[in-house]
Amino acid sequence: MDKKLIFIAQGIRFYKPFFNRLKKEGFLIIPIELKWRSNLVSDWINITKKKISQISFDKDTIISGHSIGASIALILSTEVKFNKAIIISPSPVFKESLVLLNNSERRYFGKKRIEDVEKNIILKNLSKKIKTSNIVLYVGSDEHKIMKKNINKIEKYFKSSKIVTLHGKNHINLLEDVNII
């Protein structure tokens, strides 16, 4: 029987090479795609929760995601017990991480999303509810400095998490070397 991997991201079609590698390793991939347009982070959380509630999974299921999907996967690992959470280059969509964004990045993120995060997506509160204890945080050595600082903030609150830095990798190509097992 295949091991199940729930994978959350935007633009799922771009992850095909990653999925193909994991399928060869015996994984059944259950992709959940996030749409950027006019959704708040709490909307993505609720949409993903609803989709996960319709999936049959067991104690060996792994949750993972990349970028914004990684942040959503981390948040869901505080509510649902998974075997493991593989968090790949999570976006800074936590109240504690907003200070890392410059004005241009804040404008791109949007006022409504920032208000949503400040009110609802707080690492300190999330870390008190953790249900998945095996959390691996992946970051590339060539990532944007915001991503590196964000992962350190996450580790500060999620004490049982482990950071894995992939040398010579950036936000996109680090997927080539992520080890799900």
Residue pairs with C-beta under 8 A, 6 or more apart in sequence:
2 26
2 27
2 28
3 26
3 27
3 28
3 60
3 61
3 62
4 27
4 28
4 30
4 57
4 58
4 60
4 61
4 62
5 22
5 27
5 28
5 29
5 30
5 61
5 62
5 63
5 64
5 180
6 30
6 32
6 52
6 55
6 57
6 61
6 62
6 63
6 64
6 73
6 82
7 15
7 19
7 29
7 30
7 31
7 32
7 64
7 65
7 66
7 69
8 31
8 32
8 34
8 48
8 63
8 64
8 65
8 66
8 69
8 70
8 72
8 73
9 15
9 31
9 32
9 33
9 34
9 65
9 66
9 67
9 68
9 69
10 33
10 34
10 35
10 36
10 67
10 68
10 69
11 33
12 31
12 33
15 31
15 66
15 175
17 175
18 175
18 176
18 178
19 29
19 31
22 29
22 180
23 29
25 180
25 181
27 180
30 55
30 57
32 48
32 51
32 52
32 69
34 44
34 47
34 48
34 68
34 69
34 72
39 47
40 112
40 113
40 116
41 68
41 71
41 72
41 93
41 113
41 116
41 117
41 120
41 121
42 116
42 120
42 121
44 68
44 72
45 72
45 75
45 76
48 72
48 76
49 76
49 79
52 76
52 80
59 81
59 83
60 83
61 82
61 83
62 82
62 83
62 84
62 85
62 86
62 180
63 73
63 76
63 77
63 80
63 82
63 84
63 85
63 86
63 132
64 70
64 73
64 85
64 86
64 87
64 88
64 180
65 71
65 72
65 73
65 74
65 87
65 88
65 90
66 88
66 89
66 175
67 88
67 89
67 90
67 91
67 171
68 90
68 91
68 93
70 87
70 88
70 89
70 90
70 91
71 87
71 90
71 91
71 93
71 94
73 85
73 86
73 87
74 85
74 87
74 90
74 126
74 135
74 154
74 158
75 121
75 126
77 85
77 130
77 131
77 132
77 135
78 126
78 127
78 129
78 130
78 131
78 132
79 129
79 131
80 131
80 132
81 131
81 132
82 131
82 132
83 132
83 134
84 132
84 134
84 135
84 136
85 132
85 134
85 135
85 136
86 136
86 138
86 178
86 180
87 135
87 136
87 137
87 138
87 154
87 161
88 138
88 174
88 175
88 178
89 138
89 139
89 140
89 143
89 147
89 151
89 171
89 174
90 137
90 147
90 150
90 151
90 154
91 147
91 150
92 98
92 100
92 101
92 146
92 147
92 149
92 150
93 113
93 117
93 121
94 117
94 121
94 122
94 123
94 126
94 150
94 153
94 154
95 117
95 118
95 121
95 122
95 123
96 122
96 123
96 124
96 153
96 157
97 123
97 146
97 149
97 150
97 153
98 106
98 114
98 117
98 118
100 146
100 149
100 150
101 109
101 146
105 146
106 114
123 153
123 154
123 156
123 157
123 158
124 157
126 157
127 157
127 158
127 159
130 158
130 160
133 160
134 160
135 158
135 160
135 161
135 162
136 161
136 162
136 164
137 151
137 154
137 155
137 161
137 162
137 163
137 164
138 163
138 164
138 166
138 174
138 178
139 147
139 148
139 151
139 163
139 164
139 165
139 166
139 174
140 147
140 165
140 166
140 167
140 168
140 169
140 170
140 171
140 173
140 174
141 165
141 166
141 167
141 168
141 169
142 168
142 169
142 170
143 169
143 170
143 171
143 174
144 171
147 171
151 163
152 163
154 161
155 161
155 163
164 179
166 174
166 177
166 178
169 176
169 177
